[in-house]
Amino acid sequence: MTVATPLAFALDAPLFLLTLLVIPAGLYAIHAARARRLRSAIRMPATATLKAVVAGQPSHRRWLPIALLALTVALLSVALTRPEVTVSSPVSRSTVTLVIDSSGSMAADDVQPSRMDAVKSAAKQFVKGIPKQTRIGLVGFSDTPNVVQEPTTDRGVVQRGLDALQASGGTFTQDALDVALDAIRAEGDPSKNDGTRPPGAIVLLSDGTPQRGQDPLIPAQRAKQDHIPIYTVSLGTPQGTVTYSDGSVVEVPPNPELMRQIAQISDGESYSVADAGELKKIYESLGTRVASEAEQREITAGFAGGGLLTLALALGLGLRWRSRVA
Amino acid sequence: MSDLLIDPPGRQGPGRIGGHAVRALELALARRSDGVLPGEHRSAGLGSGTELSQLRPYVEGDDVRHLDPAASARTGEPHVRLHVPERTLTTWIALDVSASMAFGTTRRLKSDVAEGVVRVVSRLGVRRGGRVALLRWGADASATRVLPPKGGRPALGAVDRALAEGVAADRSIHTEDLAGALERLHRVARRPGLVVIASDLRDDSRWERSLSMLARQHRVIVAEVSDPREQALPDAGIVVMVDPENGDHVEVDTSSPRVREAFGRAEAERRADVAERLRRCRVQHLAVSTDGDWLRDLGRALR
């Protein structure tokens, strides 16, 4: 999901709106010119007949050219102020934080070649696929959320961080999400973007059940307040097992229900796949969707062009209908 | 002299009316004026006159005071002597002095032409004991004036003084319209006579009824004064035209042939409509223009 960016309209130099005063001044000038012409009017006893003849002409021939001229002035005045609109476009200032479960359960090999390797290769594919300007952070977690990488545009660092992940320890999802949220918040650049944070998203990739005492739904609520969607991807099959070094075999089923709830609360989306290929596909689609930002675009040319068009219309119609400009 | 009237700029006067070249015309006019004198109009009742009509034998019912002693003695039979009943003709002149009369683009203003018509009619009117009265209307109501019927030089002097005062200033308010003037004339002109109206007939009032009532009692001649520029626009680009009477103004592009043609058509229709209304009122319509010989037109109409 992209962060909703309302279309906003702003003027870069609003003082130039004072040139709108040309309109009343022009209308006054036209009025004064009429009064002047009236002073030098020709006496004509047959004026009543003449008036009836002229009244047969449609009245818009009198006011339309003048209205178009006023519109021209208005459009050119607005063009002088260099108007900008805010549009949502896929650009630089977005941050995606990968939150990757590296707990012991990720060592299960129910996904080929193993859960951990599937995650790593898919994450690398994701990192490769998304726009260059998007900053990518990485949080690998097990017993503690160890921030492997602050958000950066350096892809090499992220790749190396992914390589360094080792599957061992517990699953402290809540703490990891908190750290990821804080990292995205820290990305905010108020001076450049009206105090709002650049759009960010979290991709949580985990096989599910967190450690006792961990409630990932709490950071999910926070993420919703901050408009940071959390995309969750659960992986693994119910048959997944981990063989510990002491020889004991433990069943590690995934918990897709919890992952779905996290995504739902934070306005993200949830995927439950046990296939590395599909994982890649999801990452790829995420890559194109999370990275969008409000961009201010100058639309002076449109106003100037519209002004020239109405000016040409006003002159043409005025000369054709009344043999004068105004 | 009323300050409600002005001497319009460009006033030329009606042109020469008298003089050597006009003497023949004077005679012609005199003859024509006979046509309007009452001898050819049956006047009401018998009257005493100076001109012998006939001597004829007395028949029962004749007034015995009309017995002619000489004829009765000569023939041995009673004869009565009858005279042509003679009436002095009263000529009522209704002169339009509205601001639109101060307009003219050729030889003279419309008011000059109207002045000439009034001068000639008043000179003819005072002949043979006739009397002339003048009703001046179209200006501010307080400048409206009725000169009562007078004869001889005093009448001509009064008419000339009234003419010299000029016409109404532009945008006079509370002006008397033609219908009002005709009603007033109908009230004061009790005896049958001649009514001459000199106006441009650019009047919105409904004057047909008053005029036809007037025409039932009097011989009425309406001299419609016009100017060629009122009937056709010249190609003069964009101009603002203003109505001298009510200040209405209109901006018009006279370089457009369509506008000029539409104006000419509308104005021709208006004049045709006026002529038709005059015809229905059974009055004599005389059109005089500022660019034509108004004197000849007037003479033809009086014939």
Chai-1 contact restraints between the chains, C-beta under 6 A:
chainA,res_idxA,chainB,res_idxB,connection_type,confidence,min_distance_angstrom,max_distance_angstrom,comment,restraint_id
A,R37,B,V240,contact,1.0,0.0,6.0,A-B,restraint_1
A,L38,B,V240,contact,1.0,0.0,6.0,A-B,restraint_2
A,L38,B,H249,contact,1.0,0.0,6.0,A-B,restraint_3
A,A41,B,V240,contact,1.0,0.0,6.0,A-B,restraint_4
A,A41,B,V242,contact,1.0,0.0,6.0,A-B,restraint_5
A,A41,B,H249,contact,1.0,0.0,6.0,A-B,restraint_6
A,I42,B,V239,contact,1.0,0.0,6.0,A-B,restraint_7
A,I42,B,M241,contact,1.0,0.0,6.0,A-B,restraint_8
A,R43,B,P244,contact,1.0,0.0,6.0,A-B,restraint_9
A,M44,B,M241,contact,1.0,0.0,6.0,A-B,restraint_10
A,P45,B,S100,contact,1.0,0.0,6.0,A-B,restraint_11
A,P45,B,F103,contact,1.0,0.0,6.0,A-B,restraint_12
A,P45,B,R202,contact,1.0,0.0,6.0,A-B,restraint_13
A,P45,B,E230,contact,1.0,0.0,6.0,A-B,restraint_14
A,A46,B,E230,contact,1.0,0.0,6.0,A-B,restraint_15
A,A46,B,E267,contact,1.0,0.0,6.0,A-B,restraint_16
A,T47,B,M241,contact,1.0,0.0,6.0,A-B,restraint_17
A,T47,B,D243,contact,1.0,0.0,6.0,A-B,restraint_18
A,T47,B,D248,contact,1.0,0.0,6.0,A-B,restraint_19
A,T47,B,V250,contact,1.0,0.0,6.0,A-B,restraint_20
A,T49,B,A266,contact,1.0,0.0,6.0,A-B,restraint_21
A,T49,B,E267,contact,1.0,0.0,6.0,A-B,restraint_22
A,T49,B,R270,contact,1.0,0.0,6.0,A-B,restraint_23
A,L50,B,M241,contact,1.0,0.0,6.0,A-B,restraint_24
A,L50,B,V250,contact,1.0,0.0,6.0,A-B,restraint_25
A,L50,B,V252,contact,1.0,0.0,6.0,A-B,restraint_26
A,L50,B,F263,contact,1.0,0.0,6.0,A-B,restraint_27
A,K51,B,V250,contact,1.0,0.0,6.0,A-B,restraint_28
A,V53,B,A262,contact,1.0,0.0,6.0,A-B,restraint_29
A,V53,B,F263,contact,1.0,0.0,6.0,A-B,restraint_30
A,V53,B,A266,contact,1.0,0.0,6.0,A-B,restraint_31
A,V54,B,V250,contact,1.0,0.0,6.0,A-B,restraint_32
A,V54,B,V252,contact,1.0,0.0,6.0,A-B,restraint_33
A,S323,B,I238,contact,1.0,0.0,6.0,A-B,restraint_34
A,S323,B,D253,contact,1.0,0.0,6.0,A-B,restraint_35
